[in-house]
């Protein structure tokens, strides 16, 4: 409960600090980045690859939309880019964006209190708010991390056979532990040990992408209509992409087997 409250407070602080920092230079930069759908898509991919978290990218995108610094249409392209970029995060499960939280908090606090100009202090407020959001995400993950290592949970993951069950388990576990990376990491480990069928493992990963939208949707609740639409778009897109993913599941599994034969 406390971690969730801190998360929502951090989102509000991030939105307000971005509004305070909004000068002509920042507006021009965002306009260039989002001037075309392709650029906005690339920005979402790059941000997610660097941060190792699609949730962080989409949450910050919601904050930008809520503060009026980013229009709705380019924000949707950024969200799409985050979904593309998140494929890289499964390769770097051991390193996540939440590890940057202490650095963001310390650097932001230093800038807020020791910045020589108002703009520097405003920048510090933005960095501090980003660190606060990441720290709250880390708290939520650690608060329920014992679930991810519970013998019952591991046994349930190993007993999956039907893809729909895999999707349901992946979404449910990610919703509880607030970390798609933890869910994906467990699925990869079980598949590597041969206790989780490949098709079921892929379905669990698809379900994790459904469960991970909860962070963004929570961040969008109570914000502007455009921010809410951005969060809702991610939910609808991930759900809609699930159908062709399940239909192509046998082909995806065959392709993986062929590559790693």
N, C-alpha and C positions, 0 to 999 in steps of 0.2 A: 504494500500500500504506500509506504513512504517513498519507495523508488519511483512508483508511478506518479505520485504527486510532484516529486522533484523533476521528473521527465516533462510533465505538462507545464510546470513553472519555467523550466529551461526553454521550452519552445516559445512561450510568451516573451521571455527576456530576449531571445534571439530575434524575434520579429520586431520588438521595440528598438533594439540596438541597431538593427539594420536600417530602420526608418531614420534614426538619429544620424547615422553615417551617410545617408543617401545624399551625395553631392552630385554635381554634374559629371565629374570624372567617373564615378561608379556607375551612374546611369548610362554613360556612353559605352563603358566596358561591357555591361550586361547587354546593351543593345547590339554590340558587335558580336558577342558570343551567340546570341539568340536571333541574329538577323535572318538566318535561313534555318529551315528544319534540320538540314544536314549538319550544320554547325552545332545546333542545340543537341542533336543526337550524339555527336562526337564529344561534346562537353560532358554529357551524362555518362558515356562510356569511360572517358578518361578519369572523371572524378571518382567513379566507382572502383576502377582498377587501382587508383592511387590510395583510396581510403580502405579498400577491401570490404566495403559494405554498401549494398544497394539501399539498405534502410537509411543509412546516414545521408546518402545523396538525395533520396526522395524527401526525407524530412526537412533538409535544408532548402530544397526546392519549394516545398510547401511554405516554409517561412518566408522565402523571397516573394512568393506570390501574395502571401498575406500582407506583407509590408508594402506591396505595390511596386516593387522593383522589377518584377518579372511578370509578363503577361501570361494569360492562361495557355494560349496556343503553343508558344515555345516551351512552356513548362511541361507539356505533354510529351514533347520530343525528348526532353531531358529525362523524363521518367522511362521512356522507351530505351534510351541509351543506358540508363542504370540497370534495366533488366538484361541488356546485352552484356554490360560490363561485369555483372555479378557472376557470369560463368567463370571469370578468372579467379574469383574469391574462393571457389571450392578447391583451387590448386594451392591456396595459401591459407588453409584453415587455421594453422597455428598462429597466424598473425592477423589481428583484427583492428578495425578503426578505433575500438574502445580503448586500446592501449595508448592512444594519443591523448586521452582525457586528462591525465595529470599535467602533461605539457601545456595543453590548451588552458587549463585552469591557472597554472602558475604564470604563464606568459601573459594571459589576459589580465590577471590581477595586477601584475607588475606594470603593464601599460596603463591600466585604469588609474593607478595611484601615483605613478611616477612619470606619466607621459607629459612632455613639455608643451603640448598644444591640445586644444579641445578635440581636434581630429584624431590625434594619437590616442587620446583617452576613449573616444568613440570606437576606434578600431579595437582597443583592448576590451571594451564591453562586448563586441561581437565575438572575439576569440574566446573570452571567458564563457559566454553563453553557449558557444559550440562545445567547449569542454564540459560544461554542465550537462548538456544533452547526452554526450557520449558517456559521461560518468554515470548518469541515470540508467542508460542502457546496460552498462556493465553491472550495475547493482541489481537490475532486474534479472540479468543472466545468472549472476552468482547466487541470487536468492533461491533459485529453483534448480541450480546445477546438480544437486544430489539426485534429482529425478532422472537425469540423463545417464547416470551410472547405476541406477537401481537394477538388481537382478531381474525383477519382473519386467521392467521396461526392455532390457536386452533380450529376454526370452520372447517377448511379444514381437519384437522386431525380427528375430530369427525365424519365427513361425509364419511369417507372411507368405502368402502364395498368390492371392488374387490382386491385380493391379489397383482396383478400387479401394481395397483395404490398405494398400500401401499409400495411396494418396491421402486417405482419411487419417492414417497414423502420422504421416509426415506433417500434415497440416495441424493436427491436434497437438503433437509434441512441440512443434515450433511455436504454436500459440501459447503453450504453457511456459516453455523455457525461454521464449523471446530471443531465439538465436537459430536462424536457418543453418548457419555454419556448423553449429553443434549437431544438429540433426543430420546434415549431409555428412559430416565427419564420422558419425556413428554408422551411418549406412555404408560408407566407403570401407570402414574397418571390418564390418560384418561381412560385406561382399568379398573382401580380400581374404577373409578366413574361410570362405565357402559356406557360411551358415545362412546367408541371405541370398536368394536367387537374384540374378542380374536384373530381370524384369521388375521384380518387387523393389529392388534398390533404386532403379530409375523412377519408379512410381513414388517412392518415398521422397525423392528429391523434388519431383513435381509438386507433391503436396506441401513440401517445405516452402516453396515459392508462393503458395496460397496463404499459409500461416504467417509468413513474414510481412504481409500487407497490413497486419494489425497495428504495427508501430506507426506506419504512415497515416492510417485512418484515425488513430488516436490523436496524432499530432494535428490533423486537420479539423477535428471536432471543435466547434466553438469559434473557428476562425472565419474569415471572410468566405463568401460564396465561391469565389474563384479558387481559394485554397482548398475548400471542401471538394470542389470538382476535380482538382488535381489529385487529391488522395483517393477519391472514388474511381478515377480513371485507372490508377494502378491496380485497384482491386478487380475491376471489371476486365482489364486487359489480361491479368494473370489467370483469372477464371476462364476467360474465353480461349486463351492459348492452351488450356489444359485438355480440351476436347481433341484437337488435332494431335496433341502430344500423346494421348492415350491410344488414338487410332494408329499412330505411327510407332507405337512402342515396340512391336516385334522387329520392325526394320531398324530402329535405333539400337536395339539389343544386338541384332545381327551385325550391324556396322561396328559396334564396340568390340564384339568378339573377333571380327575380321582384323581390326586394327591392332588388337593386343593378343592375337593368337600366338 
